[in-house]
């Protein structure tokens, strides 16, 4: 297993500013999404489906491999003008 940190923004912020997760070594962003799902209340699960994960430099594809001790941000969709 490997440790990663998720920074929470927008509608996820009531859960705190960060969340620590453990995922298998070699886990993909999709694996992180599934692990994070288990920590969400019912009302935020649909939002997770349309949110993206990013590292310090880029928005990550679902098949991107997560490096141990990474910090990822979850980016919910935004709207407004």
PDB file of N, CA, C and O in Angstrom:
ATOM      1  N   UNK A   1       0.848  -1.185   0.000  1.00  0.00           N
ATOM      2  CA  UNK A   1       0.000   0.000   0.000  1.00  0.00           C
ATOM      3  C   UNK A   1       0.889   1.243   0.000  1.00  0.00           C
ATOM      4  O   UNK A   1       2.045   1.218   0.423  1.00  0.00           O
ATOM      5  N   UNK A   2       0.300   2.320  -0.489  1.00  0.00           N
ATOM      6  CA  UNK A   2       1.002   3.600  -0.496  1.00  0.00           C
ATOM      7  C   UNK A   2       0.063   4.690   0.009  1.00  0.00           C
ATOM      8  O   UNK A   2      -1.154   4.616  -0.158  1.00  0.00           O
ATOM      9  N   UNK A   3       0.655   5.692   0.624  1.00  0.00           N
ATOM     10  CA  UNK A   3      -0.107   6.817   1.150  1.00  0.00           C
ATOM     11  C   UNK A   3      -0.160   7.940   0.131  1.00  0.00           C
ATOM     12  O   UNK A   3       0.835   8.244  -0.527  1.00  0.00           O
ATOM     13  N   UNK A   4      -1.328   8.552   0.005  1.00  0.00           N
ATOM     14  CA  UNK A   4      -1.479   9.761  -0.794  1.00  0.00           C
ATOM     15  C   UNK A   4      -2.346  10.743  -0.008  1.00  0.00           C
ATOM     16  O   UNK A   4      -3.069  10.358   0.911  1.00  0.00           O
ATOM     17  N   UNK A   5      -2.260  11.997  -0.383  1.00  0.00           N
ATOM     18  CA  UNK A   5      -3.057  13.047   0.240  1.00  0.00           C
ATOM     19  C   UNK A   5      -3.939  13.671  -0.821  1.00  0.00           C
ATOM     20  O   UNK A   5      -3.485  13.959  -1.928  1.00  0.00           O
ATOM     21  N   UNK A   6      -5.203  13.878  -0.481  1.00  0.00           N
ATOM     22  CA  UNK A   6      -6.152  14.535  -1.386  1.00  0.00           C
ATOM     23  C   UNK A   6      -6.492  15.901  -0.807  1.00  0.00           C
ATOM     24  O   UNK A   6      -6.941  15.995   0.335  1.00  0.00           O
ATOM     25  N   UNK A   7      -6.283  16.962  -1.584  1.00  0.00           N
ATOM     26  CA  UNK A   7      -6.721  18.301  -1.198  1.00  0.00           C
ATOM     27  C   UNK A   7      -8.165  18.462  -1.651  1.00  0.00           C
ATOM     28  O   UNK A   7      -8.510  18.129  -2.785  1.00  0.00           O
ATOM     29  N   UNK A   8      -9.004  18.973  -0.760  1.00  0.00           N
ATOM     30  CA  UNK A   8     -10.438  19.071  -1.037  1.00  0.00           C
ATOM     31  C   UNK A   8     -10.842  20.516  -1.288  1.00  0.00           C
ATOM     32  O   UNK A   8     -10.433  21.422  -0.562  1.00  0.00           O
ATOM     33  N   UNK A   9     -11.649  20.720  -2.321  1.00  0.00           N
ATOM     34  CA  UNK A   9     -12.116  22.056  -2.696  1.00  0.00           C
ATOM     35  C   UNK A   9     -13.611  22.036  -2.954  1.00  0.00           C
ATOM     36  O   UNK A   9     -14.210  20.971  -3.103  1.00  0.00           O
ATOM     37  N   UNK A  10     -14.205  23.207  -3.007  1.00  0.00           N
ATOM     38  CA  UNK A  10     -15.612  23.346  -3.373  1.00  0.00           C
ATOM     39  C   UNK A  10     -16.525  22.575  -2.436  1.00  0.00           C
ATOM     40  O   UNK A  10     -16.397  22.661  -1.215  1.00  0.00           O
ATOM     41  N   UNK A  11     -17.441  21.829  -3.014  1.00  0.00           N
ATOM     42  CA  UNK A  11     -18.441  21.084  -2.241  1.00  0.00           C
ATOM     43  C   UNK A  11     -17.818  20.000  -1.365  1.00  0.00           C
ATOM     44  O   UNK A  11     -18.462  19.519  -0.433  1.00  0.00           O
ATOM     45  N   UNK A  12     -16.575  19.611  -1.648  1.00  0.00           N
ATOM     46  CA  UNK A  12     -15.904  18.601  -0.832  1.00  0.00           C
ATOM     47  C   UNK A  12     -15.279  19.194   0.433  1.00  0.00           C
ATOM     48  O   UNK A  12     -14.903  18.448   1.338  1.00  0.00           O
ATOM     49  N   UNK A  13     -15.162  20.521   0.511  1.00  0.00           N
ATOM     50  CA  UNK A  13     -14.484  21.182   1.623  1.00  0.00           C
ATOM     51  C   UNK A  13     -15.117  20.901   2.989  1.00  0.00           C
ATOM     52  O   UNK A  13     -14.380  20.867   3.975  1.00  0.00           O
ATOM     53  N   UNK A  14     -16.426  20.699   3.112  1.00  0.00           N
ATOM     54  CA  UNK A  14     -16.969  20.370   4.435  1.00  0.00           C
ATOM     55  C   UNK A  14     -16.369  19.098   5.050  1.00  0.00           C
ATOM     56  O   UNK A  14     -16.503  18.876   6.253  1.00  0.00           O
ATOM     57  N   UNK A  15     -15.718  18.272   4.247  1.00  0.00           N
ATOM     58  CA  UNK A  15     -15.049  17.076   4.760  1.00  0.00           C
ATOM     59  C   UNK A  15     -13.684  17.407   5.352  1.00  0.00           C
ATOM     60  O   UNK A  15     -13.045  16.546   5.956  1.00  0.00           O
ATOM     61  N   UNK A  16     -13.238  18.642   5.183  1.00  0.00           N
ATOM     62  CA  UNK A  16     -11.923  19.091   5.629  1.00  0.00           C
ATOM     63  C   UNK A  16     -11.143  19.647   4.457  1.00  0.00           C
ATOM     64  O   UNK A  16     -11.636  19.669   3.329  1.00  0.00           O
ATOM     65  N   UNK A  17      -9.931  20.095   4.719  1.00  0.00           N
ATOM     66  CA  UNK A  17      -9.118  20.637   3.624  1.00  0.00           C
ATOM     67  C   UNK A  17      -8.272  19.557   2.962  1.00  0.00           C
ATOM     68  O   UNK A  17      -7.895  19.691   1.798  1.00  0.00           O
ATOM     69  N   UNK A  18      -7.970  18.486   3.696  1.00  0.00           N
ATOM     70  CA  UNK A  18      -7.218  17.374   3.121  1.00  0.00           C
ATOM     71  C   UNK A  18      -7.773  16.049   3.662  1.00  0.00           C
ATOM     72  O   UNK A  18      -8.419  16.007   4.709  1.00  0.00           O
ATOM     73  N   UNK A  19      -7.505  14.989   2.930  1.00  0.00           N
ATOM     74  CA  UNK A  19      -7.853  13.644   3.365  1.00  0.00           C
ATOM     75  C   UNK A  19      -6.698  12.716   2.991  1.00  0.00           C
ATOM     76  O   UNK A  19      -6.203  12.755   1.864  1.00  0.00           O
ATOM     77  N   UNK A  20      -6.280  11.899   3.920  1.00  0.00           N
ATOM     78  CA  UNK A  20      -5.240  10.914   3.655  1.00  0.00           C
ATOM     79  C   UNK A  20      -5.911   9.614   3.224  1.00  0.00           C
ATOM     80  O   UNK A  20      -6.908   9.191   3.809  1.00  0.00           O
ATOM     81  N   UNK A  21      -5.354   8.994   2.205  1.00  0.00           N
ATOM     82  CA  UNK A  21      -5.864   7.715   1.705  1.00  0.00           C
ATOM     83  C   UNK A  21      -4.709   6.745   1.535  1.00  0.00           C
ATOM     84  O   UNK A  21      -3.566   7.150   1.327  1.00  0.00           O
ATOM     85  N   UNK A  22      -5.019   5.469   1.626  1.00  0.00           N
ATOM     86  CA  UNK A  22      -4.071   4.436   1.256  1.00  0.00           C
ATOM     87  C   UNK A  22      -4.633   3.708   0.046  1.00  0.00           C
ATOM     88  O   UNK A  22      -5.794   3.300   0.026  1.00  0.00           O
ATOM     89  N   UNK A  23      -3.790   3.557  -0.951  1.00  0.00           N
ATOM     90  CA  UNK A  23      -4.164   2.843  -2.171  1.00  0.00           C
ATOM     91  C   UNK A  23      -3.047   1.853  -2.490  1.00  0.00           C
ATOM     92  O   UNK A  23      -1.922   2.020  -2.018  1.00  0.00           O
ATOM     93  N   UNK A  24      -3.341   0.836  -3.278  1.00  0.00           N
ATOM     94  CA  UNK A  24      -2.289  -0.131  -3.634  1.00  0.00           C
ATOM     95  C   UNK A  24      -1.161   0.529  -4.426  1.00  0.00           C
ATOM     96  O   UNK A  24      -1.384   1.501  -5.149  1.00  0.00           O
ATOM     97  N   UNK A  25       0.026   0.003  -4.287  1.00  0.00           N
ATOM     98  CA  UNK A  25       1.147   0.493  -5.113  1.00  0.00           C
ATOM     99  C   UNK A  25       0.777   0.290  -6.579  1.00  0.00           C
ATOM    100  O   UNK A  25       0.188  -0.727  -6.946  1.00  0.00           O
ATOM    101  N   UNK A  26       1.127   1.264  -7.407  1.00  0.00           N
ATOM    102  CA  UNK A  26       0.791   1.194  -8.825  1.00  0.00           C
ATOM    103  C   UNK A  26      -0.641   1.597  -9.123  1.00  0.00           C
ATOM    104  O   UNK A  26      -1.123   1.378 -10.234  1.00  0.00           O
ATOM    105  N   UNK A  27      -1.341   2.189  -8.139  1.00  0.00           N
ATOM    106  CA  UNK A  27      -2.743   2.577  -8.325  1.00  0.00           C
ATOM    107  C   UNK A  27      -2.865   3.693  -9.362  1.00  0.00           C
ATOM    108  O   UNK A  27      -1.979   4.533  -9.516  1.00  0.00           O
ATOM    109  N   UNK A  28      -3.986   3.666 -10.059  1.00  0.00           N
ATOM    110  CA  UNK A  28      -4.300   4.714 -11.035  1.00  0.00           C
ATOM    111  C   UNK A  28      -5.203   5.753 -10.377  1.00  0.00           C
ATOM    112  O   UNK A  28      -5.678   5.565  -9.256  1.00  0.00           O
ATOM    113  N   UNK A  29      -5.427   6.836 -11.084  1.00  0.00           N
ATOM    114  CA  UNK A  29      -6.366   7.853 -10.619  1.00  0.00           C
ATOM    115  C   UNK A  29      -7.745   7.222 -10.415  1.00  0.00           C
ATOM    116  O   UNK A  29      -8.444   7.559  -9.459  1.00  0.00           O
ATOM    117  N   UNK A  30      -8.131   6.331 -11.286  1.00  0.00           N
ATOM    118  CA  UNK A  30      -9.414   5.646 -11.114  1.00  0.00           C
ATOM    119  C   UNK A  30      -9.457   4.890  -9.784  1.00  0.00           C
ATOM    120  O   UNK A  30     -10.477   4.912  -9.095  1.00  0.00           O
ATOM    121  N   UNK A  31      -8.375   4.231  -9.422  1.00  0.00           N
ATOM    122  CA  UNK A  31      -8.303   3.522  -8.143  1.00  0.00           C
ATOM    123  C   UNK A  31      -8.432   4.493  -6.971  1.00  0.00           C
ATOM    124  O   UNK A  31      -9.090   4.185  -5.978  1.00  0.00           O
ATOM    125  N   UNK A  32      -7.810   5.654  -7.086  1.00  0.00           N
ATOM    126  CA  UNK A  32      -7.926   6.685  -6.052  1.00  0.00           C
ATOM    127  C   UNK A  32      -9.379   7.142  -5.951  1.00  0.00           C
ATOM    128  O   UNK A  32      -9.909   7.289  -4.850  1.00  0.00           O
ATOM    129  N   UNK A  33     -10.015   7.364  -7.080  1.00  0.00           N
ATOM    130  CA  UNK A  33     -11.427   7.781  -7.100  1.00  0.00           C
ATOM    131  C   UNK A  33     -12.293   6.754  -6.357  1.00  0.00           C
ATOM    132  O   UNK A  33     -13.157   7.131  -5.565  1.00  0.00           O
ATOM    133  N   UNK A  34     -12.067   5.470  -6.607  1.00  0.00           N
ATOM    134  CA  UNK A  34     -12.861   4.429  -5.959  1.00  0.00           C
ATOM    135  C   UNK A  34     -12.587   4.369  -4.457  1.00  0.00           C
ATOM    136  O   UNK A  34     -13.508   4.146  -3.671  1.00  0.00           O
ATOM    137  N   UNK A  35     -11.333   4.564  -4.051  1.00  0.00           N
ATOM    138  CA  UNK A  35     -10.992   4.589  -2.625  1.00  0.00           C
ATOM    139  C   UNK A  35     -11.628   5.791  -1.944  1.00  0.00           C
ATOM    140  O   UNK A  35     -12.122   5.681  -0.822  1.00  0.00           O
ATOM    141  N   UNK A  36     -11.620   6.929  -2.610  1.00  0.00           N
ATOM    142  CA  UNK A  36     -12.198   8.162  -2.065  1.00  0.00           C
ATOM    143  C   UNK A  36     -13.714   8.026  -1.935  1.00  0.00           C
ATOM    144  O   UNK A  36     -14.306   8.555  -0.995  1.00  0.00           O
ATOM    145  N   UNK A  37     -14.327   7.335  -2.855  1.00  0.00           N
ATOM    146  CA  UNK A  37     -15.780   7.134  -2.846  1.00  0.00           C
ATOM    147  C   UNK A  37     -16.257   6.547  -1.522  1.00  0.00           C
ATOM    148  O   UNK A  37     -17.319   6.919  -1.020  1.00  0.00           O
ATOM    149  N   UNK A  38     -15.486   5.645  -0.965  1.00  0.00           N
ATOM    150  CA  UNK A  38     -15.854   5.014   0.292  1.00  0.00           C
ATOM    151  C   UNK A  38     -15.875   5.952   1.487  1.00  0.00           C
ATOM    152  O   UNK A  38     -16.397   5.595   2.543  1.00  0.00           O
ATOM    153  N   UNK A  39     -15.316   7.148   1.336  1.00  0.00           N
ATOM    154  CA  UNK A  39     -15.261   8.122   2.425  1.00  0.00           C
ATOM    155  C   UNK A  39     -16.304   9.228   2.275  1.00  0.00           C
ATOM    156  O   UNK A  39     -16.365  10.140   3.100  1.00  0.00           O
ATOM    157  N   UNK A  40     -17.119   9.153   1.233  1.00  0.00           N
ATOM    158  CA  UNK A  40     -18.055  10.237   0.938  1.00  0.00           C
ATOM    159  C   UNK A  40     -19.458   9.953   1.431  1.00  0.00           C
ATOM    160  O   UNK A  40     -19.922   8.814   1.377  1.00  0.00           O
ATOM    161  N   UNK A  41     -20.142  10.995   1.916  1.00  0.00           N
ATOM    162  CA  UNK A  41     -21.568  10.835   2.201  1.00  0.00           C
ATOM    163  C   UNK A  41     -22.337  10.719   0.881  1.00  0.00           C
ATOM    164  O   UNK A  41     -21.852  11.139  -0.169  1.00  0.00           O
ATOM    165  N   UNK A  42     -23.513  10.156   0.949  1.00  0.00           N
ATOM    166  CA  UNK A  42     -24.343   9.894  -0.240  1.00  0.00           C
ATOM    167  C   UNK A  42     -24.456  11.115  -1.156  1.00  0.00           C
ATOM    168  O   UNK A  42     -24.363  10.972  -2.375  1.00  0.00           O
ATOM    169  N   UNK A  43     -24.653  12.299  -0.602  1.00  0.00           N
ATOM    170  CA  UNK A  43     -24.879  13.503  -1.393  1.00  0.00           C
ATOM    171  C   UNK A  43     -23.717  13.941  -2.260  1.00  0.00           C
ATOM    172  O   UNK A  43     -23.914  14.707  -3.204  1.00  0.00           O
ATOM    173  N   UNK A  44     -22.505  13.476  -1.967  1.00  0.00           N
ATOM    174  CA  UNK A  44     -21.336  13.892  -2.746  1.00  0.00           C
ATOM    175  C   UNK A  44     -20.870  12.841  -3.752  1.00  0.00           C
ATOM    176  O   UNK A  44     -19.970  13.102  -4.551  1.00  0.00           O
ATOM    177  N   UNK A  45     -21.468  11.679  -3.716  1.00  0.00           N
ATOM    178  CA  UNK A  45     -21.001  10.602  -4.611  1.00  0.00           C
ATOM    179  C   UNK A  45     -21.212  10.918  -6.085  1.00  0.00           C
ATOM    180  O   UNK A  45     -20.346  10.619  -6.907  1.00  0.00           O
ATOM    181  N   UNK A  46     -22.347  11.516  -6.434  1.00  0.00           N
ATOM    182  CA  UNK A  46     -22.584  11.889  -7.835  1.00  0.00           C
ATOM    183  C   UNK A  46     -21.603  12.962  -8.288  1.00  0.00           C
ATOM    184  O   UNK A  46     -21.151  12.956  -9.433  1.00  0.00           O
ATOM    185  N   UNK A  47     -21.275  13.890  -7.378  1.00  0.00           N
ATOM    186  CA  UNK A  47     -20.322  14.950  -7.715  1.00  0.00           C
ATOM    187  C   UNK A  47     -18.943  14.373  -8.005  1.00  0.00           C
ATOM    188  O   UNK A  47     -18.230  14.873  -8.876  1.00  0.00           O
ATOM    189  N   UNK A  48     -18.569  13.336  -7.291  1.00  0.00           N
ATOM    190  CA  UNK A  48     -17.266  12.713  -7.528  1.00  0.00           C
ATOM    191  C   UNK A  48     -17.142  12.204  -8.958  1.00  0.00           C
ATOM    192  O   UNK A  48     -16.068  12.282  -9.554  1.00  0.00           O
ATOM    193  N   UNK A  49     -18.225  11.687  -9.506  1.00  0.00           N
ATOM    194  CA  UNK A  49     -18.197  11.147 -10.873  1.00  0.00           C
ATOM    195  C   UNK A  49     -17.812  12.185 -11.918  1.00  0.00           C
ATOM    196  O   UNK A  49     -17.207  11.840 -12.934  1.00  0.00           O
ATOM    197  N   UNK A  50     -18.152  13.450 -11.687  1.00  0.00           N
ATOM    198  CA  UNK A  50     -17.880  14.497 -12.674  1.00  0.00           C
ATOM    199  C   UNK A  50     -16.713  15.400 -12.266  1.00  0.00           C
ATOM    200  O   UNK A  50     -16.442  16.407 -12.920  1.00  0.00           O
ATOM    201  N   UNK A  51     -16.030  15.034 -11.187  1.00  0.00           N
ATOM    202  CA  UNK A  51     -14.871  15.800 -10.730  1.00  0.00           C
ATOM    203  C   UNK A  51     -13.601  15.195 -11.315  1.00  0.00           C
ATOM    204  O   UNK A  51     -13.577  14.032 -11.715  1.00  0.00           O
ATOM    205  N   UNK A  52     -12.555  15.998 -11.357  1.00  0.00           N
ATOM    206  CA  UNK A  52     -11.265  15.550 -11.894  1.00  0.00           C
ATOM    207  C   UNK A  52     -10.214  15.610 -10.799  1.00  0.00           C
ATOM    208  O   UNK A  52     -10.374  16.325  -9.810  1.00  0.00           O
ATOM    209  N   UNK A  53      -9.152  14.866 -10.978  1.00  0.00           N
ATOM    210  CA  UNK A  53      -8.011  14.897 -10.069  1.00  0.00           C
ATOM    211  C   UNK A  53      -6.839  15.545 -10.792  1.00  0.00           C
ATOM    212  O   UNK A  53      -6.666  15.385 -12.000  1.00  0.00           O
ATOM    213  N   UNK A  54      -6.039  16.280 -10.025  1.00  0.00           N
ATOM    214  CA  UNK A  54      -4.868  16.959 -10.587  1.00  0.00           C
ATOM    215  C   UNK A  54      -3.697  16.831  -9.626  1.00  0.00           C
ATOM    216  O   UNK A  54      -3.878  16.694  -8.416  1.00  0.00           O
ATOM    217  N   UNK A  55      -2.491  16.879 -10.187  1.00  0.00           N
ATOM    218  CA  UNK A  55      -1.305  16.988  -9.341  1.00  0.00           C
ATOM    219  C   UNK A  55      -0.846  18.440  -9.392  1.00  0.00           C
ATOM    220  O   UNK A  55      -1.623  19.319  -9.764  1.00  0.00           O
ATOM    221  N   UNK A  56       0.379  18.695  -9.031  1.00  0.00           N
ATOM    222  CA  UNK A  56       0.867  20.081  -8.980  1.00  0.00           C
ATOM    223  C   UNK A  56       0.954  20.742 -10.350  1.00  0.00           C
ATOM    224  O   UNK A  56       1.025  21.967 -10.447  1.00  0.00           O
ATOM    225  N   UNK A  57       0.948  19.922 -11.425  1.00  0.00           N
ATOM    226  CA  UNK A  57       1.185  20.475 -12.754  1.00  0.00           C
ATOM    227  C   UNK A  57       0.049  20.326 -13.743  1.00  0.00           C
ATOM    228  O   UNK A  57      -0.083  21.142 -14.655  1.00  0.00           O
ATOM    229  N   UNK A  58      -0.778  19.297 -13.584  1.00  0.00           N
ATOM    230  CA  UNK A  58      -1.739  19.013 -14.637  1.00  0.00           C
ATOM    231  C   UNK A  58      -2.959  18.265 -14.109  1.00  0.00           C
ATOM    232  O   UNK A  58      -2.919  17.643 -13.047  1.00  0.00           O
ATOM    233  N   UNK A  59      -4.031  18.341 -14.871  1.00  0.00           N
ATOM    234  CA  UNK A  59      -5.202  17.509 -14.614  1.00  0.00           C
ATOM    235  C   UNK A  59      -4.854  16.112 -15.124  1.00  0.00           C
ATOM    236  O   UNK A  59      -4.341  15.955 -16.232  1.00  0.00           O
ATOM    237  N   UNK A  60      -5.133  15.124 -14.322  1.00  0.00           N
ATOM    238  CA  UNK A  60      -4.687  13.757 -14.611  1.00  0.00           C
ATOM    239  C   UNK A  60      -5.756  12.929 -15.312  1.00  0.00           C
ATOM    240  O   UNK A  60      -6.947  13.067 -15.034  1.00  0.00           O
ATOM    241  N   UNK A  61      -5.321  12.078 -16.209  1.00  0.00           N
ATOM    242  CA  UNK A  61      -6.202  11.111 -16.857  1.00  0.00           C
ATOM    243  C   UNK A  61      -6.538  10.008 -15.859  1.00  0.00           C
ATOM    244  O   UNK A  61      -5.790   9.778 -14.909  1.00  0.00           O
ATOM    245  N   UNK A  62      -7.650   9.334 -16.071  1.00  0.00           N
ATOM    246  CA  UNK A  62      -8.092   8.267 -15.171  1.00  0.00           C
ATOM    247  C   UNK A  62      -7.086   7.131 -15.081  1.00  0.00           C
ATOM    248  O   UNK A  62      -7.001   6.465 -14.049  1.00  0.00           O
ATOM    249  N   UNK A  63      -6.324   6.898 -16.141  1.00  0.00           N
ATOM    250  CA  UNK A  63      -5.372   5.791 -16.139  1.00  0.00           C
ATOM    251  C   UNK A  63      -3.968   6.195 -15.690  1.00  0.00           C
ATOM    252  O   UNK A  63      -3.053   5.372 -15.702  1.00  0.00           O
ATOM    253  N   UNK A  64      -3.792   7.470 -15.292  1.00  0.00           N
ATOM    254  CA  UNK A  64      -2.481   7.920 -14.815  1.00  0.00           C
ATOM    255  C   UNK A  64      -2.133   7.190 -13.517  1.00  0.00           C
ATOM    256  O   UNK A  64      -2.989   7.011 -12.651  1.00  0.00           O
ATOM    257  N   UNK A  65      -0.890   6.776 -13.390  1.00  0.00           N
ATOM    258  CA  UNK A  65      -0.418   6.077 -12.200  1.00  0.00           C
ATOM    259  C   UNK A  65      -0.031   7.109 -11.142  1.00  0.00           C
ATOM    260  O   UNK A  65       0.633   8.103 -11.433  1.00  0.00           O
ATOM    261  N   UNK A  66      -0.462   6.851  -9.913  1.00  0.00           N
ATOM    262  CA  UNK A  66      -0.210   7.759  -8.795  1.00  0.00           C
ATOM    263  C   UNK A  66       1.088   7.343  -8.104  1.00  0.00           C
ATOM    264  O   UNK A  66       1.294   6.168  -7.802  1.00  0.00           O
ATOM    265  N   UNK A  67       1.943   8.307  -7.863  1.00  0.00           N
ATOM    266  CA  UNK A  67       3.227   8.066  -7.213  1.00  0.00           C
ATOM    267  C   UNK A  67       3.048   8.130  -5.701  1.00  0.00           C
ATOM    268  O   UNK A  67       2.308   8.973  -5.195  1.00  0.00           O
ATOM    269  N   UNK A  68       3.720   7.248  -4.988  1.00  0.00           N
ATOM    270  CA  UNK A  68       3.624   7.196  -3.529  1.00  0.00           C
ATOM    271  C   UNK A  68       3.922   8.556  -2.915  1.00  0.00           C
ATOM    272  O   UNK A  68       4.812   9.272  -3.373  1.00  0.00           O
ATOM    273  N   UNK A  69       3.179   8.903  -1.884  1.00  0.00           N
ATOM    274  CA  UNK A  69       3.281  10.162  -1.150  1.00  0.00           C
ATOM    275  C   UNK A  69       2.880  11.367  -1.993  1.00  0.00           C
ATOM    276  O   UNK A  69       3.261  12.496  -1.683  1.00  0.00           O
ATOM    277  N   UNK A  70       2.123  11.136  -3.044  1.00  0.00           N
ATOM    278  CA  UNK A  70       1.632  12.231  -3.883  1.00  0.00           C
ATOM    279  C   UNK A  70       0.589  13.046  -3.141  1.00  0.00           C
ATOM    280  O   UNK A  70      -0.085  12.556  -2.236  1.00  0.00           O
ATOM    281  N   UNK A  71       0.474  14.290  -3.544  1.00  0.00           N
ATOM    282  CA  UNK A  71      -0.637  15.129  -3.130  1.00  0.00           C
ATOM    283  C   UNK A  71      -1.434  15.436  -4.386  1.00  0.00           C
ATOM    284  O   UNK A  71      -0.915  16.018  -5.338  1.00  0.00           O
ATOM    285  N   UNK A  72      -2.702  15.039  -4.378  1.00  0.00           N
ATOM    286  CA  UNK A  72      -3.595  15.304  -5.496  1.00  0.00           C
ATOM    287  C   UNK A  72      -4.681  16.247  -5.038  1.00  0.00           C
ATOM    288  O   UNK A  72      -5.039  16.264  -3.860  1.00  0.00           O
ATOM    289  N   UNK A  73      -5.204  17.024  -5.950  1.00  0.00           N
ATOM    290  CA  UNK A  73      -6.346  17.890  -5.668  1.00  0.00           C
ATOM    291  C   UNK A  73      -7.550  17.325  -6.398  1.00  0.00           C
ATOM    292  O   UNK A  73      -7.445  16.902  -7.550  1.00  0.00           O
ATOM    293  N   UNK A  74      -8.688  17.319  -5.730  1.00  0.00           N
ATOM    294  CA  UNK A  74      -9.925  16.947  -6.411  1.00  0.00           C
ATOM    295  C   UNK A  74     -10.605  18.244  -6.828  1.00  0.00           C
ATOM    296  O   UNK A  74     -10.825  19.142  -6.015  1.00  0.00           O
ATOM    297  N   UNK A  75     -10.927  18.319  -8.101  1.00  0.00           N
ATOM    298  CA  UNK A  75     -11.479  19.548  -8.698  1.00  0.00           C
ATOM    299  C   UNK A  75     -12.920  19.318  -9.125  1.00  0.00           C
ATOM    300  O   UNK A  75     -13.169  18.747 -10.186  1.00  0.00           O
ATOM    301  N   UNK A  76     -13.877  19.762  -8.300  1.00  0.00           N
ATOM    302  CA  UNK A  76     -15.268  19.646  -8.725  1.00  0.00           C
ATOM    303  C   UNK A  76     -15.540  20.627  -9.850  1.00  0.00           C
ATOM    304  O   UNK A  76     -14.839  21.632  -9.972  1.00  0.00           O
ATOM    305  N   UNK A  77     -16.537  20.360 -10.668  1.00  0.00           N
ATOM    306  CA  UNK A  77     -16.878  21.303 -11.735  1.00  0.00           C
ATOM    307  C   UNK A  77     -17.339  22.627 -11.116  1.00  0.00           C
ATOM    308  O   UNK A  77     -17.878  22.661 -10.010  1.00  0.00           O
ATOM    309  N   UNK A  78     -17.116  23.697 -11.851  1.00  0.00           N
ATOM    310  CA  UNK A  78     -17.529  25.025 -11.380  1.00  0.00           C
ATOM    311  C   UNK A  78     -18.421  25.660 -12.431  1.00  0.00           C
ATOM    312  O   UNK A  78     -18.392  25.292 -13.605  1.00  0.00           O
ATOM    313  N   UNK A  79     -19.199  26.604 -11.990  1.00  0.00           N
ATOM    314  CA  UNK A  79     -20.010  27.380 -12.929  1.00  0.00           C
ATOM    315  C   UNK A  79     -20.085  28.801 -12.409  1.00  0.00           C
ATOM    316  O   UNK A  79     -19.714  29.083 -11.270  1.00  0.00           O
ATOM    317  N   UNK A  80     -20.554  29.662 -13.231  1.00  0.00           N
ATOM    318  CA  UNK A  80     -20.661  31.062 -12.822  1.00  0.00           C
ATOM    319  C   UNK A  80     -20.152  31.970 -13.915  1.00  0.00           C
ATOM    320  O   UNK A  80     -19.790  31.521 -15.002  1.00  0.00           O
ATOM    321  N   UNK A  81     -20.129  33.212 -13.621  1.00  0.00           N
ATOM    322  CA  UNK A  81     -19.717  34.155 -14.643  1.00  0.00           C
ATOM    323  C   UNK A  81     -18.758  35.152 -14.142  1.00  0.00           C
ATOM    324  O   UNK A  81     -18.318  36.019 -14.897  1.00  0.00           O
TER     325      UNK A  81
END
